[in-house]
């Protein structure tokens, strides 16, 4: 008996050491709100100034979303990450490529695109979000264009430019990526740029932006503070904040990791978006469904990232894939609810009992399902034997 007691004591001591070593991420995931039911939001970026073909794509998507409803009768929701300008190629070309000129979303040439957006908003299926005045930092693109013919041709194109055609590192708005590794922008320049784009957003949509998602998920604390001044209360990140592009042009300099419901230093609520569904890249509907089921086990909302290029390059196939994903999601999770990021953030902040779980056992199950994502924790828990009691805890009824 004494040997068994000693072994048990050693196990408890070992397990306590493991739990202590991982205390911060374990506690953070316990504090993270647990949702009572599955939640799905389709998040689509890059809409706005650009190809006139967006108008037809948006009309079709609006009809598609209105045709899919949850058990509460709510139509599926798609956020539109809005870009408010593209280069005015004709004017830039007329300057010999020396001066930057913008073609704004408010321009008459984008009347049909704006109208399609606004009609979808009135129908309750589109929710606009601030993606940026433009999908690049103009001075950086202009600097590169002086030596890069492809970028110069992109800037001077007669038709509205597709920002997807820029080199990836130049698509980041909140850094100077004219050379790599990128350099930080002056805080004053960030503040002025955010104020200007918030004004432009309000001119189109009639209200201040309340939700923002940084282009290419590269931004910093100064951007968050400026967003807050502009009225932004919710930020959509991928679970981490990259603040630069490294020498290879990849997002880097990660300075913050975050979970849904956590707050920025400026006070905004983070809602993590980490499921990716790009039909043009070969993603099948099941990918979105798998993401939903995984996040539901974790008591989390499933924010699915998709981009406009899917619905411009292959509109028929991409719409069929999205419709199938939504319907398969409802079949897999009959209690599924559709909502908007702002509504979700408000429910989490208020700990709304209709949305947020307060019972101990469901919270324990969700917490256990979140633990495997902690780097190295799963392997160490298995080696130490801690995985067994945690598995029993996660299976508690």
C-alpha positions as CSV (number, residue, x, y, z in Angstrom):
1,X,0.0,0.0,0.0
2,X,2.8,2.4,0.9
3,X,4.3,1.9,-2.6
4,X,1.0,2.8,-4.3
5,X,0.7,5.8,-2.1
6,X,4.2,6.9,-3.0
7,X,3.6,6.4,-6.7
8,X,0.4,8.3,-6.5
9,X,2.2,11.1,-4.7
10,X,4.9,11.2,-7.3
11,X,2.3,11.3,-10.1
12,X,0.5,14.1,-8.4
13,X,3.7,16.0,-7.9
14,X,4.7,15.4,-11.6
15,X,1.2,16.5,-12.8
16,X,1.3,19.5,-10.6
17,X,4.6,20.5,-12.1
18,X,3.2,20.1,-15.7
19,X,0.1,22.2,-14.8
20,X,2.3,24.8,-13.2
21,X,4.6,25.0,-16.2
22,X,1.6,25.6,-18.5
23,X,-0.4,27.6,-16.1
24,X,-0.8,30.7,-18.3
25,X,-2.2,29.1,-21.4
26,X,-4.3,26.7,-19.3
27,X,-5.9,29.5,-17.3
28,X,-6.4,31.7,-20.5
29,X,-8.4,28.9,-22.1
30,X,-10.5,28.4,-19.0
31,X,-11.3,32.1,-18.9
32,X,-12.2,32.2,-22.6
33,X,-16.0,32.2,-22.9
34,X,-17.7,29.0,-23.9
35,X,-20.6,29.2,-26.3
36,X,-23.8,27.3,-25.7
37,X,-24.4,26.4,-29.3
38,X,-22.4,26.2,-32.6
39,X,-21.9,29.6,-34.3
40,X,-20.9,30.2,-37.9
41,X,-19.9,33.4,-39.6
42,X,-18.5,33.6,-43.1
43,X,-15.8,36.3,-43.3
44,X,-15.0,37.5,-46.8
45,X,-12.3,40.1,-47.4
46,X,-11.2,42.5,-50.2
47,X,-14.6,43.8,-51.4
48,X,-15.1,47.4,-52.5
49,X,-13.1,49.5,-54.8
50,X,-12.0,47.3,-57.7
51,X,-13.5,45.3,-60.5
52,X,-17.0,46.2,-61.5
53,X,-17.7,42.4,-61.7
54,X,-18.0,42.5,-58.0
55,X,-21.5,43.9,-58.3
56,X,-22.9,40.7,-59.9
57,X,-21.0,38.5,-57.5
58,X,-22.4,40.3,-54.5
59,X,-26.0,40.1,-55.8
60,X,-25.6,36.4,-56.3
61,X,-24.0,35.9,-52.8
62,X,-26.8,38.0,-51.2
63,X,-29.4,35.7,-52.7
64,X,-27.4,32.6,-51.7
65,X,-27.1,33.7,-48.1
66,X,-30.8,34.7,-47.8
67,X,-31.7,31.2,-48.9
68,X,-29.9,29.5,-46.0
69,X,-31.4,30.0,-42.5
70,X,-30.8,28.6,-39.0
71,X,-33.4,27.1,-36.7
72,X,-34.1,30.6,-35.4
73,X,-34.9,31.8,-38.9
74,X,-31.8,33.9,-39.2
75,X,-30.2,34.0,-42.6
76,X,-26.5,33.1,-43.0
77,X,-24.2,36.1,-42.5
78,X,-21.2,37.1,-44.6
79,X,-19.0,39.9,-43.5
80,X,-17.5,42.1,-46.2
81,X,-14.0,43.3,-45.4
82,X,-14.2,46.6,-47.3
83,X,-11.4,48.3,-49.2
84,X,-12.1,51.9,-49.9
85,X,-9.8,52.8,-52.8
86,X,-7.6,51.4,-55.6
87,X,-5.1,53.3,-57.7
88,X,-6.4,55.7,-60.4
89,X,-4.2,54.2,-63.1
90,X,-4.9,56.8,-65.7
91,X,-3.9,59.7,-63.5
92,X,-0.8,57.9,-62.2
93,X,0.2,57.1,-65.8
94,X,-0.4,60.7,-66.8
95,X,2.1,61.8,-64.1
96,X,4.7,59.5,-65.5
97,X,4.3,57.2,-62.6
98,X,5.6,59.8,-60.2
99,X,2.4,60.8,-58.3
100,X,-0.1,58.5,-56.6
101,X,-3.8,59.1,-57.2
102,X,-6.7,57.2,-55.8
103,X,-10.0,55.9,-57.2
104,X,-12.4,55.9,-54.2
105,X,-15.2,53.5,-53.6
106,X,-17.5,56.5,-53.5
107,X,-16.7,57.2,-57.2
108,X,-19.6,56.9,-59.7
109,X,-17.8,54.0,-61.4
110,X,-18.4,51.8,-58.4
111,X,-22.1,52.7,-58.0
112,X,-23.3,49.2,-58.8
113,X,-20.8,47.7,-56.4
114,X,-21.9,50.0,-53.6
115,X,-25.6,49.3,-54.4
116,X,-25.1,45.6,-54.2
117,X,-23.3,45.9,-50.8
118,X,-26.1,48.2,-49.4
119,X,-28.9,45.9,-50.6
120,X,-27.3,42.9,-49.0
121,X,-26.8,44.9,-45.8
122,X,-30.5,45.9,-45.8
123,X,-31.4,42.2,-46.3
124,X,-29.4,41.3,-43.2
125,X,-26.9,39.0,-44.9
126,X,-23.9,41.4,-45.5
127,X,-22.1,43.1,-42.6
128,X,-19.3,45.5,-43.6
129,X,-16.0,45.6,-41.8
130,X,-13.1,48.0,-42.2
131,X,-10.3,46.3,-44.1
132,X,-8.5,49.5,-45.1
133,X,-8.5,52.6,-47.2
134,X,-6.4,50.5,-49.6
135,X,-4.9,47.1,-49.5
136,X,-1.3,48.5,-49.5
137,X,0.6,51.5,-48.2
138,X,0.7,53.8,-51.2
139,X,4.1,55.3,-50.6
140,X,5.6,51.8,-50.4
141,X,4.0,50.6,-53.7
142,X,5.1,53.8,-55.4
143,X,8.7,53.4,-54.3
144,X,8.8,49.8,-55.5
145,X,7.2,50.9,-58.9
146,X,10.2,53.0,-59.6
147,X,12.4,49.9,-60.2
148,X,9.8,47.1,-60.7
149,X,8.1,47.2,-64.0
150,X,5.3,44.8,-63.0
151,X,4.3,46.9,-60.0
152,X,4.5,50.1,-62.2
153,X,2.2,48.5,-64.8
154,X,-0.2,47.5,-62.0
155,X,-0.3,51.0,-60.7
156,X,-0.9,52.5,-64.1
157,X,-3.5,50.0,-65.4
158,X,-6.4,51.6,-67.2
159,X,-9.0,49.4,-65.4
160,X,-9.4,49.3,-61.6
161,X,-6.6,47.2,-60.2
162,X,-6.9,43.9,-58.4
163,X,-4.9,44.1,-55.2
164,X,-4.5,40.3,-55.3
165,X,-2.1,40.8,-58.1
166,X,0.4,42.7,-56.0
167,X,3.3,40.9,-54.4
168,X,2.1,39.5,-51.1
169,X,4.3,41.7,-48.9
170,X,3.1,44.9,-50.6
171,X,-0.5,44.0,-49.8
172,X,0.1,44.7,-46.1
173,X,-1.2,48.2,-45.3
174,X,0.3,48.9,-41.9
175,X,4.0,48.6,-42.7
176,X,6.5,50.1,-45.1
177,X,7.4,47.0,-47.2
178,X,9.2,48.9,-50.0
179,X,12.3,46.9,-48.9
180,X,12.5,43.8,-46.8
181,X,12.5,43.3,-43.9
182,X,9.8,45.9,-43.6
183,X,10.0,49.0,-41.5
184,X,7.4,50.4,-39.0
185,X,5.3,53.3,-40.1
186,X,5.4,56.5,-38.0
187,X,2.6,56.6,-35.4
188,X,1.4,59.9,-36.7
189,X,1.1,58.6,-40.2
190,X,-0.9,55.6,-38.9
191,X,-3.2,57.9,-36.9
192,X,-3.9,60.2,-39.9
193,X,-4.5,57.2,-42.2
194,X,-7.0,55.5,-39.9
195,X,-8.9,58.8,-39.4
196,X,-9.1,59.3,-43.1
197,X,-10.3,55.8,-43.8
198,X,-12.9,55.9,-41.0
199,X,-14.3,59.1,-42.6
200,X,-14.4,57.4,-46.0
201,X,-16.1,54.3,-44.6
202,X,-18.7,56.5,-42.9
203,X,-19.3,58.4,-46.1
204,X,-20.2,55.1,-47.9
205,X,-22.1,53.2,-45.1
206,X,-23.5,56.0,-43.0
207,X,-21.9,55.0,-39.8
208,X,-18.5,54.6,-38.1
209,X,-16.6,51.3,-38.6
210,X,-17.1,49.1,-35.5
211,X,-15.2,46.0,-36.6
212,X,-11.8,46.0,-38.3
213,X,-9.6,43.3,-39.9
214,X,-6.0,44.2,-40.9
215,X,-5.0,43.4,-44.5
216,X,-2.8,40.3,-44.5
217,X,-3.1,40.2,-40.7
218,X,-0.1,42.5,-40.2
219,X,-0.7,45.4,-37.8
220,X,0.5,46.8,-34.5
221,X,-0.6,48.4,-31.2
222,X,-0.5,51.9,-32.8
223,X,-3.1,50.8,-35.4
224,X,-5.3,49.3,-32.6
225,X,-5.2,52.6,-30.7
226,X,-6.0,54.6,-33.8
227,X,-8.9,52.2,-34.6
228,X,-10.3,52.8,-31.2
229,X,-10.2,56.5,-31.7
230,X,-12.1,55.9,-34.9
231,X,-14.9,53.9,-33.2
232,X,-13.6,50.3,-33.8
233,X,-14.6,48.1,-30.9
234,X,-13.9,44.6,-32.4
235,X,-10.8,43.3,-34.1
236,X,-10.7,40.1,-36.1
237,X,-7.2,38.4,-35.8
238,X,-6.0,34.9,-36.6
239,X,-5.0,34.3,-33.0
240,X,-1.7,36.3,-33.2
241,X,-0.5,39.8,-34.2
242,X,2.3,39.9,-36.8
243,X,3.9,43.4,-36.9
244,X,6.3,43.1,-39.8
245,X,7.3,41.2,-42.9
246,X,10.6,39.4,-42.6
247,X,13.5,39.3,-45.2
248,X,11.6,36.6,-47.1
249,X,8.4,38.7,-47.1
250,X,6.5,36.5,-44.7
251,X,4.4,37.9,-41.8
252,X,6.6,37.9,-38.7
253,X,7.5,39.8,-35.5
254,X,4.6,38.3,-33.6
255,X,4.2,40.2,-30.4
256,X,0.8,39.1,-29.1
257,X,-1.2,35.9,-29.0
258,X,-4.9,36.2,-28.3
259,X,-8.0,34.2,-27.7
260,X,-11.6,35.1,-28.5
261,X,-13.0,37.5,-25.9
262,X,-9.7,38.9,-24.8
263,X,-9.1,42.6,-25.0
264,X,-6.5,44.7,-26.7
265,X,-4.6,47.3,-24.7
266,X,-6.9,49.9,-26.4
267,X,-10.0,48.0,-25.1
268,X,-11.3,46.3,-28.2
269,X,-12.6,42.7,-28.2
270,X,-10.7,40.1,-30.2
271,X,-12.7,37.5,-32.2
272,X,-10.3,34.9,-33.6
273,X,-10.8,33.8,-37.2
274,X,-8.8,30.6,-38.0
275,X,-10.8,28.4,-40.4
276,X,-9.9,28.9,-44.1
277,X,-12.2,28.1,-47.0
278,X,-11.0,29.1,-50.5
279,X,-12.8,27.0,-53.1
280,X,-10.6,28.3,-55.9
281,X,-7.6,26.8,-54.0
282,X,-9.3,23.4,-53.9
283,X,-11.0,23.6,-50.5
284,X,-14.0,21.3,-50.4
285,X,-17.2,22.2,-48.3
286,X,-16.2,19.6,-45.8
287,X,-13.3,21.7,-44.7
288,X,-15.6,24.4,-43.4
289,X,-17.8,21.8,-41.8
290,X,-14.9,20.2,-40.1
291,X,-13.8,23.6,-38.8
292,X,-17.3,24.2,-37.4
293,X,-17.4,20.9,-35.6
294,X,-14.0,21.3,-34.1
295,X,-14.7,24.9,-32.9
296,X,-18.1,23.7,-31.5
297,X,-16.4,21.0,-29.4
298,X,-14.2,23.8,-28.0
299,X,-17.2,26.0,-27.3
300,X,-16.0,28.6,-29.8
301,X,-17.5,30.4,-32.8
302,X,-16.3,29.3,-36.2
303,X,-15.2,32.3,-38.2
304,X,-14.5,31.1,-41.8
305,X,-12.2,33.2,-43.9
306,X,-12.8,33.4,-47.6
307,X,-11.8,36.0,-50.2
308,X,-13.5,37.8,-53.1
309,X,-11.2,36.2,-55.6
310,X,-13.1,33.0,-55.3
311,X,-16.3,34.6,-56.5
312,X,-14.7,36.5,-59.3
313,X,-12.4,33.9,-60.7
314,X,-14.8,30.9,-60.5
315,X,-18.1,32.4,-59.4
316,X,-20.3,29.3,-60.3
317,X,-18.1,26.7,-58.6
318,X,-17.4,28.9,-55.6
319,X,-21.0,29.7,-54.9
320,X,-22.0,26.1,-55.2
321,X,-19.2,25.2,-52.7
322,X,-20.3,27.9,-50.3
323,X,-24.0,26.9,-50.5
324,X,-23.0,23.3,-49.9
325,X,-20.8,24.2,-46.9
326,X,-23.6,26.2,-45.3
327,X,-26.2,23.4,-45.8
328,X,-23.8,20.7,-44.7
329,X,-23.0,22.7,-41.6
330,X,-26.7,22.9,-40.7
331,X,-27.1,19.2,-41.2
332,X,-24.1,18.4,-39.0
333,X,-25.0,20.9,-36.3
334,X,-28.8,21.5,-36.3
335,X,-28.5,23.9,-33.4
336,X,-26.2,26.1,-35.5
337,X,-26.8,29.9,-35.2
338,X,-25.8,32.6,-37.7
339,X,-24.8,36.0,-36.3
340,X,-22.5,38.9,-36.9
341,X,-19.1,39.6,-35.3
342,X,-20.4,42.7,-33.5
343,X,-23.4,40.8,-32.1
344,X,-21.2,38.0,-31.0
345,X,-18.7,40.3,-29.3
346,X,-21.5,42.1,-27.5
347,X,-23.0,38.8,-26.3
348,X,-19.6,37.7,-25.0
349,X,-18.9,41.0,-23.2
350,X,-22.3,40.9,-21.5
351,X,-22.0,37.2,-20.7
352,X,-25.4,36.8,-22.3
353,X,-26.9,33.6,-20.9
354,X,-28.6,32.8,-24.3
355,X,-25.1,32.6,-25.9
356,X,-22.5,32.0,-23.1
357,X,-22.3,28.7,-21.1
358,X,-22.1,29.0,-17.4
359,X,-22.6,25.4,-16.3
360,X,-19.4,23.7,-15.0
361,X,-19.5,20.4,-16.9
362,X,-20.0,21.8,-20.4
363,X,-17.2,24.4,-19.6
364,X,-14.9,21.6,-18.5
365,X,-15.5,19.6,-21.7
366,X,-14.8,22.7,-23.9
367,X,-11.7,23.5,-21.9
368,X,-10.4,20.0,-22.3
369,X,-11.0,20.2,-26.1
370,X,-8.9,23.4,-26.2
371,X,-5.8,22.0,-24.5
372,X,-4.4,20.0,-27.5
373,X,-3.7,23.3,-29.3
374,X,-1.2,24.4,-26.7
375,X,2.3,23.9,-28.1
376,X,4.1,20.8,-26.5
377,X,1.3,20.4,-23.9
378,X,-0.3,17.3,-25.5
379,X,3.0,15.4,-25.7
380,X,4.1,16.2,-22.2
381,X,0.7,15.3,-20.8
382,X,0.9,11.9,-22.5
383,X,4.5,11.2,-21.4
384,X,3.6,12.2,-17.8
385,X,0.4,10.3,-17.7
386,X,-1.6,13.5,-17.1
387,X,-3.5,12.9,-20.4
388,X,-5.6,10.1,-18.7
389,X,-7.2,12.2,-15.9
390,X,-7.7,15.1,-18.4
391,X,-9.4,12.7,-20.8
392,X,-11.7,11.6,-18.1
393,X,-12.4,15.2,-17.1
394,X,-13.2,16.1,-20.7
395,X,-15.6,13.1,-21.0
396,X,-17.5,14.2,-17.8
397,X,-21.2,14.1,-18.4
